């Protein structure tokens, strides 16, 4: 292996004429203006689309919450009326109530009435009897026996239905607080003779239908009556108290706040010019009072004067409205945050484009850099760079050829200034770790070096073939015999790594390359030891605790707790997940789910059975192999790669060399692999290069 002072050399370029350079400058100026205009237009479109998307999602979320809360509130009133109607239809209770109306002092009738109420879970001691003339025959709470019912109570009793029980919304009783009423009409034949009345403390409503709900930091659900007065607690009593709309500390907003648009934001100290009673109701209240349900995601001012979005419902059976609001500023905060970013992006892109244009002209005049980035040959140490093949997470891959041996190779390099110190250390460790392995199914490293200008590089064998992720995507699941054939080679490579104290940590289909060597097809090469865990790596600080490293679809449950849990058992789990992919053409768990859901499935969900996923029988030994590998607890999995190899020997289906050759003859062209070339000298496709 060469450590070293290999300088990057390129052929000298020719000169660009002044006329050609001027033409390029004019062309680039036009292209630059067009790109800046397109960038600005894209920013405007992105902003508009984000605004529409956020409004639509907010509307959906608020409508869902409103539907749930409205249904809950409606159910409370329906249940309360049903209980009261049960008392209304109780003949014994009605007879006792009529007797009390005729003889208010009849203790036996009172006892029977209260017993009937108790049977229906109605608070018997709180039940009063009021005659048609408003006189209280049996007192309870604010209704005093022998006296006339307060005028506000008498008014609401007169308005109550005579053919069913009803619940009267909270109202203020002078000197007696705020109450609602449970009302049961008492009839003698078809004639109304009085009512059973239970005063309901407002706290029951606040714990039931008017308990409200919150959304984000500013959203609230509140109720109001036919007078447009709030029936629930506001989320913002401090603002209302500061604006003079609410009394001292401890005062409730119930029946105290008219839901009117002040025209100004009260929290800023501004005050409306009109008296509050002369101000219009807020948009949701106006619409609801006219019987209209709806939503407003254009924006309006609420009772605090803050611009809001809202959905609302008018509960027709019980005569009250519900409004769910959220401040516009909070709902559209992502859009607000994005505006300066988009403006900055337009400016930055413009500057970058101008800089790029200047650099391009400089590159045109000095063709050295252009030839390095193009298809012309360059020299790095003893290797001639033929052409760029692809880019990965750790560098750029070129097809290369040794200047003296003429051996084809894949050269991976990291240009100086494009990586952090830790990334450079990982790059170097990947080379050193891989080079220490000699298994035929591990990708071979030929050379490693560092040029005078700081370019890190290493040279590996050039492979003709396809990684398992792309292969299964293109041609579908593999038969059990071929899966076992591939897995034996993967396990062999990992067995050597584990013998050296190395844990791969990123075994996945994209890191398993299927190729041909000297006419032998379906030869596996295990790639990408960039995340490998070693004791030396831990000492150097390259393996961080509490850090998730790897590919979530193929990670063992314990790795989601932190990279320090990596072990042979975690590689065993990944092998099982790869086996499931090869056999079924799909990952063990749904790859469309968010990461937290995927983590939870790896930790707690039972993996699907391959035969059920495929809808057809699967080799039983291979199915047991997969189930064993995917055990949740590391100690329940096979202890080593050797144990896995022993299990694979039990697979009855076979995959012969002739089967492999026939498969590649049929499918190689579709995968961009020339089978004739694979049988002789591999040519162009390196590990990690895109297909």
LOFIVO-118582 format. One line per field, with one value per residue (C-alpha): x, y, z; residue in three letters; residue number from 1. Coordinates in steps of 0.25 Angstrom, whole numbers, always signed. Layout:
x X  ...
y Y  ...
z Z  ...
aa Ala  ...
i NUM  ...
// end
This chain:
x +0  +6  +5  +9  +13  +6  +4  -9  -4  -12  -9  -7  -18  -19  -23  -36  -37  -42  -54  -58  -57  -65  -76  -76  -77  -90  -96  -93  -99  -112  -112  -109  -121  -130  -126  -128  -142  -145  -140  -148  -161  -158  -157  -170  -177  -171  -176  -190  -190  -185  -196  -207  -202  -201  -215  -221  -214  -218  -232  -233  -227  -236  -249  -245  -243  -256  -264  -259  -262  -276  -280  -275  -283  -295  -295  -294  -307  -314  -310  -315  -328  -330  -328  -338  -348  -348  -353  -363  -369  -368  -383  -380  -371  -381  -392  -384  -380  -395  -398  -387  -393  -406  -401  -387  -385  -388  -376  -380  -381  -368  -361  -367  -363  -348  -348  -352  -341  -330  -334  -330  -317  -323  -319  -332  -329  -326  -339  -350  -365  -370  -385  -390  -392  -377  -379  -369  -376  -363  -350  -336  -324  -328  -343  -349  -361  -374  -368  -369  -358  -348  -353  -341  -344  -359  -356  -348  -358  -369  -360  -357  -363  -376  -374  -360  -349  -339  -326  -326  -312  -305  -310  -308  -317  -315  -309  -309  -298  -298  -307  -313  -326  -331  -346  -356  -370  -381  -395  -409  -414  -410  -410  -397  -398  -383  -369  -358  -346  -332  -322  -309  -297  -288  -277  -284  -285  -270  -267  -276  -280  -272  -259  -252  -240  -226  -218  -204  -200  -211  -223  -235  -249  -260  -276  -285  -300  -311  -307  -292  -287  -276  -281  -267  -254  -245  -231  -226  -232  -220  -222  -236  -234  -223  -233  -244  -253  -252  -252  -241  -233  -242  -253  -258  -261  -274  -285  -276  -270  -277  -271  -269  -258  -251  -245  -231  -222  -225  -212  -204  -211  -220  -235  -247  -254  -268  -275  -273  -288  -288  -277  -280  -279  -267  -269  -271  -281  -289  -289  -293  -304  -310  -310  -298  -286  -273  -259  -250  -235  -234  -233  -241  -240  -245  -251  -237  -234  -224  -225  -229  -233  -246  -256  -270  -282  -296  -302  -317  -323  -318  -316  -301  -289  -275  -263  -249  -239  -224  -215  -212  -198  -195  -202  -194  -181  -174  -178  -173  -160  -158  -160  -146  -140  -146  -141  -127  -127  -130  -119  -109  -113  -111  -97  -93  -97  -89  -77  -80  -80  -67  -60  -65  -58  -46  -47  -49  -36  -29  -34  -26  -38  -48  -40  -39  -54  -58  -55  -40  -30  -23  -12  -12  +1  +2  -12  -18  -32  -41  -54  -63  -73  -81  -81  -85  -86  -70  -65  -64  -61  -53  -50  -35  -24  -10  +0  +10  +1  -11  -20  -34  -38  -48  -41  -49  -44  -48  -44  -37  -46  -59  -59  -58  -46  -56  -60  -45  -43  -54  -50  -36  -41  -50  -38  -30  -41  -45  -30  -28  -38  -35  -48  -51  -65  -60  -56  -41  -33  -20  -14  -16  -10  -10  -5  +3  -10  -17  -25  -28  -31  -31  -31  -40  -44  -54  -66  -76  -90  -101  -104  -115  -125  -125  -125  -137  -144  -141  -144  -152  -150  -140  -143  -139  -127  -121  -124  -116  -105  -103  -105  -94  -84  -89  -88  -74  -69  -75  -69  -55  -58  -64  -52  -43  -53  -60  -75  -80  -92  -98  -101  -112  -115  -109  -96  -96  -91  -93  -83  -75  -61  -53  -66  -72  -86  -93  -80  -83  -75  -78  -76  -75  -68  -69  -77  -70  -68  -55  -49  -39  -50  -57  -44  -42  -56  -62  -72  -81  -91  -106  -104  -112  -103  -107  -119  -132  -139  -128  -124  -125  -135  -123  -116  -127  -123  -109  -97  -90  -99  -94  -89  -89  -103  -107  -100  -108  -121  -117  -114  -128  -134  -126  -131  -145  -143  -137  -148  -160  -155  -159  -153  -157  -165  -172  -161  -172  -174  -167  -154  -161  -171  -161  -152  -164  -167  -153  -154  -168  -175  -174  -167  -176  -175  -168  -178  -190  -184  -181  -194  -187  -179  -165  -153  -156  -141  -139  -152  -146  -133  -140  -148  -136  -128  -139  -141  -143  -133  -119  -117  -128  -121  -111  -98  -89  -88  -83  -96  -104  -95  -99  -114  -113  -107  -121  -128  -132  -133  -121  -115  -105  -94  -102  -114  -106  -100  -114  -120  -109  -111  -126  -125  -111  -114  -126  -116  -106  -96  -89  -89  -77  -69  -72  -67  -54  -49  -58  -59  -67  -76  -69  -75  -83  -85  -99  -105
y +0  +13  +25  +37  +48  +46  +59  +62  +65  +69  +73  +87  +94  +103  +118  +123  +135  +149  +148  +134  +139  +151  +143  +134  +146  +151  +137  +135  +149  +145  +131  +138  +148  +137  +128  +139  +142  +127  +127  +138  +132  +119  +126  +133  +120  +112  +123  +123  +107  +107  +117  +109  +96  +101  +107  +94  +86  +95  +95  +80  +79  +89  +83  +70  +75  +83  +71  +63  +74  +78  +63  +62  +74  +70  +56  +63  +71  +59  +50  +60  +62  +47  +46  +57  +51  +38  +46  +52  +39  +33  +33  +32  +44  +52  +48  +52  +65  +69  +65  +75  +86  +84  +82  +88  +82  +67  +60  +47  +52  +59  +46  +39  +50  +50  +35  +35  +45  +37  +25  +33  +38  +52  +60  +59  +69  +80  +77  +88  +89  +102  +104  +110  +123  +123  +120  +110  +98  +91  +99  +96  +105  +119  +115  +117  +110  +118  +130  +134  +129  +140  +147  +142  +128  +129  +135  +123  +113  +120  +119  +104  +93  +87  +73  +69  +72  +83  +89  +104  +110  +118  +132  +142  +142  +156  +153  +138  +135  +128  +116  +108  +100  +85  +87  +75  +80  +74  +72  +68  +61  +71  +83  +89  +91  +93  +89  +81  +90  +87  +99  +95  +102  +108  +99  +87  +93  +97  +82  +77  +83  +96  +91  +96  +91  +97  +97  +101  +113  +122  +113  +112  +106  +114  +114  +126  +128  +135  +148  +146  +145  +135  +123  +117  +121  +129  +125  +139  +145  +154  +161  +163  +168  +178  +183  +185  +174  +166  +168  +166  +154  +141  +147  +137  +140  +132  +142  +154  +156  +160  +154  +167  +171  +183  +187  +188  +179  +181  +175  +186  +196  +201  +203  +204  +218  +212  +206  +191  +189  +197  +188  +177  +163  +155  +148  +134  +139  +147  +135  +125  +134  +134  +118  +116  +107  +110  +114  +126  +123  +137  +144  +152  +159  +152  +158  +162  +169  +158  +153  +138  +126  +119  +108  +109  +102  +106  +95  +97  +87  +94  +109  +111  +113  +107  +114  +108  +119  +120  +133  +135  +139  +125  +117  +124  +125  +115  +124  +136  +130  +125  +139  +145  +131  +132  +146  +142  +130  +139  +148  +137  +129  +142  +144  +130  +130  +142  +136  +123  +131  +137  +124  +118  +128  +126  +111  +114  +122  +111  +98  +90  +90  +87  +75  +70  +71  +66  +53  +56  +47  +52  +46  +43  +36  +24  +24  +30  +35  +31  +37  +40  +29  +35  +42  +36  +41  +40  +45  +44  +31  +30  +19  +18  +10  +7  +14  +2  -10  -5  -12  -6  +0  +9  +21  +28  +42  +53  +67  +76  +86  +78  +70  +71  +66  +55  +51  +50  +41  +32  +32  +28  +18  +11  +9  +3  -6  -11  -13  -22  -32  -43  -50  -52  -46  -33  -22  -22  -10  -8  +5  +17  +31  +46  +56  +68  +77  +69  +60  +47  +35  +20  +10  -3  -13  -9  -18  -21  -24  -18  -16  -24  -12  -8  -23  -26  -13  -16  -31  -35  -45  -56  -71  -77  -84  -72  -64  -75  -75  -59  -60  -70  -61  -49  -57  -61  -47  -43  -55  -50  -36  -41  -49  -36  -30  -21  -19  -14  -6  -3  -17  -14  -18  -5  -10  -24  -24  -36  -38  -48  -52  -60  -66  -69  -62  -57  -54  -45  -33  -26  -11  +1  -1  +14  +12  +0  -1  -4  -2  +8  +16  +17  +22  +32  +37  +33  +24  +33  +29  +33  +35  +27  +22  +13  +11  +10  +0  -11  -6  -15  -10  -7  +2  +12  +14  +18  +14  +8  -4  -9  -23  -36  -38  -25  -30  -43  -35  -27  -40  -45  -32  -33  -47  -43  -32  -42  -53  -43  -31  -22  -18  -24  -12  -1  +9  +20  +22  +33  +29  +29  +19  +11  +11  +6  -5  -10  -10  -16  -21  -36  -37  -42  -56  -57  -67  -59  -46  -54  -61  -74  -85  -82  -91  -94  -94  -80  -75  -80  -74  -60  -61  -65  -53  -43  -46  -34  -37  -39  -51  -58  -57  -67  -64  -63  -63  -78  -81  -74  -82  -95  -91  -87  -101  -106  -99  -110  -101  -100  -89  -95  -88  -91  -84  -72  -71  -73  -62  -52  -55  -52  -39  -34  -24  -18  -15  -9  -21  -27  -42  -45  -35  -40  -54  -48  -35  -26  -12  +0  -1  +1  -1  +11  +17  +19  +10
z +0  -4  +6  -1  -8  -21  -28  -36  -51  -63  -77  -80  -87  -99  -100  -102  -112  -107  -117  -112  -97  -100  -107  -95  -86  -93  -93  -78  -75  -82  -76  -62  -63  -68  -56  -46  -51  -51  -36  -32  -39  -32  -19  -21  -25  -13  -4  -10  -10  +5  +9  +2  +8  +22  +21  +16  +27  +38  +32  +32  +46  +52  +45  +51  +65  +64  +59  +71  +81  +75  +75  +90  +94  +87  +93  +107  +104  +98  +110  +120  +112  +112  +127  +129  +119  +127  +139  +131  +126  +140  +144  +159  +158  +151  +160  +172  +166  +163  +178  +182  +174  +180  +194  +196  +210  +206  +211  +206  +192  +193  +197  +185  +176  +181  +181  +166  +163  +170  +162  +150  +156  +157  +169  +177  +188  +177  +170  +171  +167  +161  +158  +145  +153  +156  +171  +177  +183  +186  +188  +184  +184  +178  +177  +191  +195  +196  +188  +174  +165  +161  +148  +140  +144  +141  +128  +123  +129  +121  +108  +111  +102  +108  +101  +105  +116  +113  +118  +119  +116  +128  +131  +142  +154  +161  +174  +172  +162  +149  +147  +136  +138  +136  +133  +132  +129  +138  +132  +137  +124  +113  +122  +127  +142  +146  +144  +151  +152  +156  +156  +150  +154  +143  +147  +142  +128  +129  +132  +121  +108  +110  +115  +103  +96  +92  +79  +78  +87  +83  +78  +87  +86  +93  +93  +93  +94  +85  +90  +85  +100  +104  +111  +114  +120  +111  +109  +110  +123  +125  +112  +115  +129  +124  +113  +123  +118  +131  +146  +156  +157  +159  +151  +140  +126  +126  +122  +124  +110  +97  +85  +77  +67  +74  +61  +68  +75  +90  +95  +89  +97  +86  +89  +80  +77  +79  +91  +91  +90  +77  +71  +61  +65  +61  +47  +53  +63  +52  +43  +54  +60  +46  +46  +37  +40  +33  +33  +30  +26  +20  +33  +42  +56  +68  +81  +85  +72  +68  +53  +54  +46  +50  +48  +55  +57  +62  +71  +67  +76  +89  +84  +85  +76  +77  +71  +69  +66  +65  +63  +48  +52  +59  +48  +37  +45  +35  +23  +31  +34  +20  +14  +18  +15  +1  -1  +4  -5  -17  -14  -10  -23  -31  -25  -27  -41  -44  -37  -45  -58  -54  -50  -63  -71  -63  -65  -80  -81  -72  -78  -67  -58  -69  -73  -59  -57  -71  -78  -82  -75  -62  -54  -39  -35  -43  -47  -60  -57  -69  -66  -54  -50  -39  -25  -12  +3  +5  -9  -24  -31  -44  -54  -54  -59  -54  -63  -63  -60  -68  -58  -57  -44  -37  -30  -19  -15  -6  -11  +0  +7  +4  +17  +32  +40  +45  +31  +27  +39  +35  +20  +24  +34  +24  +15  +26  +32  +18  +14  +26  +21  +11  +9  -5  -3  +3  -7  -9  -7  -16  -12  -3  -3  +0  -11  -9  -10  +1  -7  +0  -9  -9  -21  -21  -30  -42  -42  -53  -47  -39  -24  -18  -16  -30  -35  -27  -31  -46  -46  -34  -22  -23  -21  -8  -13  -19  -6  +2  -9  -7  +8  +10  +3  +11  +24  +20  +18  +32  +39  +35  +40  +53  +55  +54  +64  +54  +53  +40  +45  +31  +24  +14  +0  -6  +1  -5  -19  -29  -39  -47  -46  -56  -62  -49  -47  -35  -27  -15  -11  +2  +2  +10  +23  +26  +38  +44  +59  +65  +78  +72  +66  +79  +85  +74  +77  +63  +69  +77  +88  +87  +72  +62  +51  +39  +30  +39  +30  +33  +47  +59  +70  +80  +70  +71  +85  +81  +72  +84  +84  +71  +72  +64  +68  +61  +48  +49  +50  +37  +30  +33  +28  +15  +14  +15  +4  -5  -3  -3  -11  +1  +14  +27  +31  +23  +17  +15  +30  +38  +46  +60  +55  +48  +60  +68  +59  +59  +74  +77  +64  +60  +47  +36  +31  +17  +12  +16  +10  -3  -3  -6  +1  +4  +8  +23  +27  +20  +27  +41  +37  +35  +48  +56  +51  +53  +68  +76  +87  +83  +92  +84  +71  +65  +72  +60  +45  +46  +53  +41  +31  +38  +37  +22  +20  +23  +11  +2  -11  -19  -28  -38  -46  -59  -52  -49  -63  -70  -61  -65  -79  -78  -69  -70  -82  -74  -63  -72  -70  -82  -79  -88  -81  -68  -72  -76  -70  -62  -68  -63  -51  -37  -23  -19  -34  -38  -48
aa Unk  Unk  Unk  Unk  Unk  Unk  Unk  Unk  Unk  Unk  Unk  Unk  Unk  Unk  Unk  Unk  Unk  Unk  Unk  Unk  Unk  Unk  Unk  Unk  Unk  Unk  Unk  Unk  Unk  Unk  Unk  Unk  Unk  Unk  Unk  Unk  Unk  Unk  Unk  Unk  Unk  Unk  Unk  Unk  Unk  Unk  Unk  Unk  Unk  Unk  Unk  Unk  Unk  Unk  Unk  Unk  Unk  Unk  Unk  Unk  Unk  Unk  Unk  Unk  Unk  Unk  Unk  Unk  Unk  Unk  Unk  Unk  Unk  Unk  Unk  Unk  Unk  Unk  Unk  Unk  Unk  Unk  Unk  Unk  Unk  Unk  Unk  Unk  Unk  Unk  Unk  Unk  Unk  Unk  Unk  Unk  Unk  Unk  Unk  Unk  Unk  Unk  Unk  Unk  Unk  Unk  Unk  Unk  Unk  Unk  Unk  Unk  Unk  Unk  Unk  Unk  Unk  Unk  Unk  Unk  Unk  Unk  Unk  Unk  Unk  Unk  Unk  Unk  Unk  Unk  Unk  Unk  Unk  Unk  Unk  Unk  Unk  Unk  Unk  Unk  Unk  Unk  Unk  Unk  Unk  Unk  Unk  Unk  Unk  Unk  Unk  Unk  Unk  Unk  Unk  Unk  Unk  Unk  Unk  Unk  Unk  Unk  Unk  Unk  Unk  Unk  Unk  Unk  Unk  Unk  Unk  Unk  Unk  Unk  Unk  Unk  Unk  Unk  Unk  Unk  Unk  Unk  Unk  Unk  Unk  Unk  Unk  Unk  Unk  Unk  Unk  Unk  Unk  Unk  Unk  Unk  Unk  Unk  Unk  Unk  Unk  Unk  Unk  Unk  Unk  Unk  Unk  Unk  Unk  Unk  Unk  Unk  Unk  Unk  Unk  Unk  Unk  Unk  Unk  Unk  Unk  Unk  Unk  Unk  Unk  Unk  Unk  Unk  Unk  Unk  Unk  Unk  Unk  Unk  Unk  Unk  Unk  Unk  Unk  Unk  Unk  Unk  Unk  Unk  Unk  Unk  Unk  Unk  Unk  Unk  Unk  Unk  Unk  Unk  Unk  Unk  Unk  Unk  Unk  Unk  Unk  Unk  Unk  Unk  Unk  Unk  Unk  Unk  Unk  Unk  Unk  Unk  Unk  Unk  Unk  Unk  Unk  Unk  Unk  Unk  Unk  Unk  Unk  Unk  Unk  Unk  Unk  Unk  Unk  Unk  Unk  Unk  Unk  Unk  Unk  Unk  Unk  Unk  Unk  Unk  Unk  Unk  Unk  Unk  Unk  Unk  Unk  Unk  Unk  Unk  Unk  Unk  Unk  Unk  Unk  Unk  Unk  Unk  Unk  Unk  Unk  Unk  Unk  Unk  Unk  Unk  Unk  Unk  Unk  Unk  Unk  Unk  Unk  Unk  Unk  Unk  Unk  Unk  Unk  Unk  Unk  Unk  Unk  Unk  Unk  Unk  Unk  Unk  Unk  Unk  Unk  Unk  Unk  Unk  Unk  Unk  Unk  Unk  Unk  Unk  Unk  Unk  Unk  Unk  Unk  Unk  Unk  Unk  Unk  Unk  Unk  Unk  Unk  Unk  Unk  Unk  Unk  Unk  Unk  Unk  Unk  Unk  Unk  Unk  Unk  Unk  Unk  Unk  Unk  Unk  Unk  Unk  Unk  Unk  Unk  Unk  Unk  Unk  Unk  Unk  Unk  Unk  Unk  Unk  Unk  Unk  Unk  Unk  Unk  Unk  Unk  Unk  Unk  Unk  Unk  Unk  Unk  Unk  Unk  Unk  Unk  Unk  Unk  Unk  Unk  Unk  Unk  Unk  Unk  Unk  Unk  Unk  Unk  Unk  Unk  Unk  Unk  Unk  Unk  Unk  Unk  Unk  Unk  Unk  Unk  Unk  Unk  Unk  Unk  Unk  Unk  Unk  Unk  Unk  Unk  Unk  Unk  Unk  Unk  Unk  Unk  Unk  Unk  Unk  Unk  Unk  Unk  Unk  Unk  Unk  Unk  Unk  Unk  Unk  Unk  Unk  Unk  Unk  Unk  Unk  Unk  Unk  Unk  Unk  Unk  Unk  Unk  Unk  Unk  Unk  Unk  Unk  Unk  Unk  Unk  Unk  Unk  Unk  Unk  Unk  Unk  Unk  Unk  Unk  Unk  Unk  Unk  Unk  Unk  Unk  Unk  Unk  Unk  Unk  Unk  Unk  Unk  Unk  Unk  Unk  Unk  Unk  Unk  Unk  Unk  Unk  Unk  Unk  Unk  Unk  Unk  Unk  Unk  Unk  Unk  Unk  Unk  Unk  Unk  Unk  Unk  Unk  Unk  Unk  Unk  Unk  Unk  Unk  Unk  Unk  Unk  Unk  Unk  Unk  Unk  Unk  Unk  Unk  Unk  Unk  Unk  Unk  Unk  Unk  Unk  Unk  Unk  Unk  Unk  Unk  Unk  Unk  Unk  Unk  Unk  Unk  Unk  Unk  Unk  Unk  Unk  Unk  Unk  Unk  Unk  Unk  Unk  Unk  Unk  Unk  Unk  Unk  Unk  Unk  Unk  Unk  Unk  Unk  Unk  Unk  Unk  Unk  Unk  Unk  Unk  Unk  Unk  Unk  Unk  Unk  Unk  Unk  Unk  Unk  Unk  Unk  Unk  Unk  Unk  Unk  Unk  Unk  Unk  Unk  Unk  Unk  Unk  Unk  Unk  Unk  Unk  Unk  Unk  Unk  Unk  Unk  Unk  Unk  Unk  Unk  Unk  Unk  Unk  Unk  Unk  Unk  Unk  Unk  Unk  Unk  Unk  Unk  Unk  Unk  Unk  Unk  Unk  Unk  Unk  Unk  Unk  Unk  Unk  Unk  Unk  Unk  Unk  Unk  Unk  Unk  Unk  Unk  Unk  Unk  Unk  Unk  Unk  Unk  Unk  Unk  Unk  Unk  Unk  Unk  Unk  Unk  Unk  Unk  Unk  Unk  Unk
i 1  2  3  4  5  6  7  8  9  10  11  12  13  14  15  16  17  18  19  20  21  22  23  24  25  26  27  28  29  30  31  32  33  34  35  36  37  38  39  40  41  42  43  44  45  46  47  48  49  50  51  52  53  54  55  56  57  58  59  60  61  62  63  64  65  66  67  68  69  70  71  72  73  74  75  76  77  78  79  80  81  82  83  84  85  86  87  88  89  90  91  92  93  94  95  96  97  98  99  100  101  102  103  104  105  106  107  108  109  110  111  112  113  114  115  116  117  118  119  120  121  122  123  124  125  126  127  128  129  130  131  132  133  134  135  136  137  138  139  140  141  142  143  144  145  146  147  148  149  150  151  152  153  154  155  156  157  158  159  160  161  162  163  164  165  166  167  168  169  170  171  172  173  174  175  176  177  178  179  180  181  182  183  184  185  186  187  188  189  190  191  192  193  194  195  196  197  198  199  200  201  202  203  204  205  206  207  208  209  210  211  212  213  214  215  216  217  218  219  220  221  222  223  224  225  226  227  228  229  230  231  232  233  234  235  236  237  238  239  240  241  242  243  244  245  246  247  248  249  250  251  252  253  254  255  256  257  258  259  260  261  262  263  264  265  266  267  268  269  270  271  272  273  274  275  276  277  278  279  280  281  282  283  284  285  286  287  288  289  290  291  292  293  294  295  296  297  298  299  300  301  302  303  304  305  306  307  308  309  310  311  312  313  314  315  316  317  318  319  320  321  322  323  324  325  326  327  328  329  330  331  332  333  334  335  336  337  338  339  340  341  342  343  344  345  346  347  348  349  350  351  352  353  354  355  356  357  358  359  360  361  362  363  364  365  366  367  368  369  370  371  372  373  374  375  376  377  378  379  380  381  382  383  384  385  386  387  388  389  390  391  392  393  394  395  396  397  398  399  400  401  402  403  404  405  406  407  408  409  410  411  412  413  414  415  416  417  418  419  420  421  422  423  424  425  426  427  428  429  430  431  432  433  434  435  436  437  438  439  440  441  442  443  444  445  446  447  448  449  450  451  452  453  454  455  456  457  458  459  460  461  462  463  464  465  466  467  468  469  470  471  472  473  474  475  476  477  478  479  480  481  482  483  484  485  486  487  488  489  490  491  492  493  494  495  496  497  498  499  500  501  502  503  504  505  506  507  508  509  510  511  512  513  514  515  516  517  518  519  520  521  522  523  524  525  526  527  528  529  530  531  532  533  534  535  536  537  538  539  540  541  542  543  544  545  546  547  548  549  550  551  552  553  554  555  556  557  558  559  560  561  562  563  564  565  566  567  568  569  570  571  572  573  574  575  576  577  578  579  580  581  582  583  584  585  586  587  588  589  590  591  592  593  594  595  596  597  598  599  600  601  602  603  604  605  606  607  608  609  610  611  612  613  614  615  616  617  618  619  620  621  622  623  624  625  626  627  628  629  630  631  632  633  634  635  636  637  638  639  640  641  642  643  644  645  646  647  648  649  650  651  652  653  654  655  656  657  658  659  660  661  662  663  664  665  666  667  668  669  670  671  672  673  674  675  676  677  678  679  680  681  682  683  684  685  686  687  688  689  690  691
// end
